[in-house]
Amino acid sequence: MANPIARFFGFGSPDDSVVAGAVGNSATNGIRSPWQDGSLAPFVWSDIFGVDNTPVTRLEALRVPAVARARSVIISLIASRPLKMYNGDGTIATDQPTWLYRSDTGVSPYQRNLGILDDLIFNDSSLLVVTRGAKGQITDAVHLPFDRWSVNSDGKIVVDGNIAQEGEVVWIPGPGPGLLVTGAETIRGARNMERAWAGRVRNPTPTILLHQKEQGTLTADEVKGYLTGVREARQDPDGTVAFIPYEVDVTTDGSQATDLFTAGRNDVRIDIANHTNLPVNLLDGSTSTASLTYSTQEGKRNEVFDYSVPYWTNSIEQALSLDNVVPRGSYVRFDFSDLLSTIESPTGPEAQD
């Protein structure tokens, strides 16, 4: 069987092969996402968003500042962390699989982790294309872009229109349906708010009403001319100046909003934090480095590594610990040892009487 990485991407060693039947794989056994009814095919958009709405895209979501910040936090915390294989007794395996820390394709493990995390943040699962050695062990693994694969009605993984063969891919189901589904309304609301906020900045003065003093003295063309003149004057960066004739009174509707949707935009930050299982303070751009390490104060561990990071890493670690990925009895974990060191007390160790 041809090297699947070379077949799907056009690179890799053509001498490598997949040993058919050497390992079990969900590509041929059939898979189903717990977040969908049936296969992993896209949701019926009309059932979720309504017939008048199109699916939220990843690019549209990233145009929401809170989403971009949440993604950057998750990527920064996890993507660069090395993957290591452990023995069943918890010790680090001396013979580490080379694909965990290098690649023959020129795509770094960091980029592989980044691609996986992007899939889990915005969608419901991710996929790796792998090559195997003569004994069925994985020798290389490359992330496959989410839009290049799907799952058919039989639960078989389809890559570029072709059913993936046994042992060619590793499926990584995510912790949830993904932000493009669970946060669709929040993202659309945030985008609408951004557009409204930008419009208010361009025209901070409330709606201007031109009242005709005497009925029938102005023609439709004259009214249109007055409206055009006032609109152009409001958009003039050098100031708003418009000539108003004697027969027209000018009033404004309502008062100028001074917060420019600040409260609403802050609420979006809270909603995105909830959707991504991150502390809200991590999305405000002012979190100190110290908050990303364990704190010995009162024996409390940092909530980021206790609750947020495992939410994203567990799915990847569990999928990469299956028997079709690493030897039976072994498991894979991200290495956070350098980040999880305790903070030394600035006053020195506690003294006892």
C-alpha positions, 0 to 999 in steps of 0.5 A: 500500500502506498505511503498515505502521507505521500499520497495525500500531501505529495511528500514523504518517503515512497518506500514506507508502507502501511501494514494492512490489518496490523492494527485496528482503526476507526476509519474502517470500523466506523465512527460516530461523533457524540455531538451529531446524529448519524455520521460526522457529515455537516449539520443541517444548517437550516435546523440550527441557524434557520433557513436565512442564515449561512454557517459561521466560518472560522475566519468570521469567528476570528474577526471577533476579538474575544475569539481571537484572544481565546484561540491565542491563549489555548495555542500558546499554552498547549501547541508548543508543549512536547508530547511524551510517551509514558510506561504504564507505571508512569515513568517516561519511556526510554524509547520515545516514538520519533514522530512525537518530536519530529517529522519527515515532511518538513511540517513541525510538531508545533504546526501539527498540534496547532492544526489539531487544536484549531480543529477542536476549538472551531469544530468537533474533531481532528484527523492525522494521516500517518505512515507505519513501519514494517511492524505497524508502528507509526513513523510519521504523522501529519495533520490533515486540514479539516475541510479535506476530510469527512465521514460518510453514512457508514462511518468511514473516513473519506479523504479527498473523496477516497475512503481512508484505508486501515491504519492510514489515519488517526481520528481525534474526537474533540470535547464538544461540537466546536465553537462554530456550532455552540457559539454561532449566535454569540459570534453573529451577535458580536459581529453585528455589534462590531459593525454597529459600533463602527457605524456609531464611531463614524457617525456619533451624532444620533439620527438627524430629522429634517422637518418641513415647516409647510406641507407641499413646498418641497419637491421629492428631488429637493428633499433628496438633495437635502438628505444627501447634503446632510449625510455627506456632511456627517461623513466629512472627516473635517467636520459636519457643516450643512446648509439648511434652508429656512423652510426646514427645521433640524432636530435629533432623535434621542441622545448620543450613546457615550459607552459605544456598546462597551457593556455589550462587547464585554459581555461577548468576552464573557460568553466566549470565555464560557464557550472555550472553558477559559477564565474570563481574565485570560481574555482581557489581555492583562494576565501576568505570567505568574498566573500561568504557573502553580501558586503555593499560596494557601495550597491552591492550584491554578485554575488554568491548569486544573480546569481549562488546559485539561479540557483541550489536552485530554481529547488529544492525549486519549486519542494518541494513547490508543493501542493503534497509536502507541504500544499497548500499556503505554500512553501519551501526555503533553509535558508541562513540567517547566510551566507547572513549577511552584513559585518560591516565596519572596520572604523565604521558607516559613519558620516554625516555633 
